[in-house]
């Protein structure tokens, strides 16, 4: 079982038990979060592709840690003008552990009625 998740403007291939690093989220360490933007969901050989997302499927994750990536240096320079600028930047991230990827129970009941 795996899914393609969209969060923070990036797409990630996820599976239960994996850890991923996503752009910083304002959630405390140890809390559980729901990630509803699933683009592709594969379960037991059956693949569903969303338009744009697969409805009623979400991923449950636990926040493991917060951190910052290594420093990126950005330099501006204009020749012969004595103009130089060096700026450092560290992007914050949140590490998530994927607990499960599942269809919500209400939609399963609705599918059976159809």
N, C-alpha and C positions, 0 to 999 in steps of 0.2 A: 504494500500500500504506500502510495506517495501522492503528493499534491504540489502544484505550483501556486505559491502564495505571493500576493502583491501587498507590500507595506512600505511606507516611506518613499514611494517613487521607485522602488527596486523590486525585482522578482526573485524568489528563492524557491529551490526544489527542497521540499521538506518531507520527512518521514517520522513516525513516532520514535522517540528516544534520541533524536539528533539535537544538536545545539547549533543555533545560528546567531549571527550578530547583525542587528538591524539598527537603523538610525535611532538615536536616543528617544526613549519613551518616558513620560512622567509617571512612572509606576514604581512602587517600593520593591526592594528585593524580597523574594518569597511569595509575592502576590501572583495570582493566576490571571491571565488575560485571554480574551477571545479574539481570534483573528478571522473575520468573516469574509475577506476578499480572496476567495479561492478561484483561480482561473482555470485550472485543470485538476481533475480528481480521478485517480486510478485506484480501484478496489477489486481484488480478486479477479484480475484480468479484464474487467470492464472499465472503460475510460469514458469520462464525461468531460466535455469541453464547454466552458461557459461562454455566454454572449452578453456582456463581457465577463460575468462571473457565474459560477455554478450556484444556483439558488439553494438555500437551506443547507449548505455544507459550511462548516467552520472548523478551525483548528483551535485547540486549547493548548496554552503554553504557560510555563512558569518562568518568572524573571529570576535568572541566576545571578547576574552581576551587571554593574554599570562600569564603563571604562572609557578610555580615550585612545584613539589610534596614534601611532608615532607622528612626530611633527613633520609637516610639509612646509618647505620653504618656498616662498614666492618672491621673485626679485624683479624690480623695475629698473630700467637703465636707459639713459639717453646719452649717446656719445657726444663728447666735446662740450657738454653743458654742465658738468659736475653734478649730475642728478643721478642718485642711486637710492633705492629703497629696498630693504629686506624685511619681509614680514613672515612671521611663523604662524602656523595654524594647526590645531589638533582637533579632529572631528570626534565628538562624543558618540558612543554606541551603547546599546543594551543587548546583553546576551540572553537569549531565550532557549529553554529546553522544551521541545515539542512533546506534549503529553499524549494527545490523540487528535485524530482527524475523523470527524464523524458527521453524519447527516442528522439534523435536528429531528427529534421524535415527532413533532407535530406534522412535519412534511411527510414522514414515512406513512403516517396514518392517512393523510390526504391522498398519497399515491395509491394506497391499497383500495380506497373508495372508488377511484377512477376506474 
